[in-house]
Amino acid sequence: MAGPINFPQILMGQKPPKITIDLEKCTVPFLCKKCLQICPVRVYATRPIEKRDFSIPPKERVDPTKWVILPTWADWCNGCGACVEECPKDAITIQLGDQTIAP
């Protein structure tokens, strides 16, 4: 893995990083949370896959135990790659300009 990207260069007119999470590999993010714990700038957040609607009968509601992890604040990413290295499922890829940080 290459070293961290020079963050000021990203702010100087370049596109924000694109963080891709393979949801077929990352199947239990609420239990794992390794990327949440390791990220120094707190890029990631978890949420239920579907919004719960309490106006419908309980038996018809979505499963509240199914969660997804999202790079909610991807524009904060500094390119350190700690999340990519820490992910036990190799589910995270970061694209910063012409550099790709992948497992």
C-alpha positions, -999 to 999 in steps of 0.1 A, spaced: 0 0 0 12 35 -8 15 61 19 -13 86 28 -24 110 1 -14 146 7 -48 159 20 -43 196 10 -40 184 -26 -74 168 -24 -89 201 -12 -73 220 -40 -99 214 -67 -97 176 -69 -127 153 -67 -135 139 -32 -125 103 -27 -148 75 -38 -151 48 -12 -167 15 -24 -179 -11 0 -188 -45 -14 -220 -53 4 -218 -89 -7 -186 -93 13 -195 -69 42 -225 -88 55 -225 -81 93 -211 -46 96 -230 -39 128 -211 -67 145 -177 -61 129 -173 -23 128 -135 -25 123 -135 3 97 -156 25 121 -131 19 149 -98 23 129 -107 54 107 -90 84 122 -114 109 106 -146 89 112 -157 85 76 -181 55 82 -215 51 98 -240 22 101 -277 23 96 -305 -2 91 -308 -13 54 -343 -1 53 -361 26 72 -386 11 97 -422 23 93 -440 21 126 -473 28 110 -476 -7 95 -484 -38 116 -453 -53 134 -453 -86 114 -450 -66 81 -421 -43 92 -386 -47 78 -360 -66 97 -343 -41 121 -313 -64 126 -300 -60 90 -275 -32 88 -253 -16 62 -221 4 66 -218 36 45 -190 60 38 -212 88 50 -184 114 52 -162 102 23 -151 137 16 -132 136 49 -111 106 38 -74 113 40 -63 82 21 -45 66 50 -59 31 39 -63 19 75 -98 8 69 -88 -12 38 -61 -30 57 -83 -36 88 -113 -50 69 -114 -88 75 -136 -93 44 -115 -72 20 -147 -52 12 -134 -17 10 -117 1 -19 -108 38 -20 -102 58 -52 -84 91 -47 -77 108 -80 -57 83 -100 -46 62 -70 -65 32 -58 -62 18 -23 -75 -18 -24 -70 -51 -6 
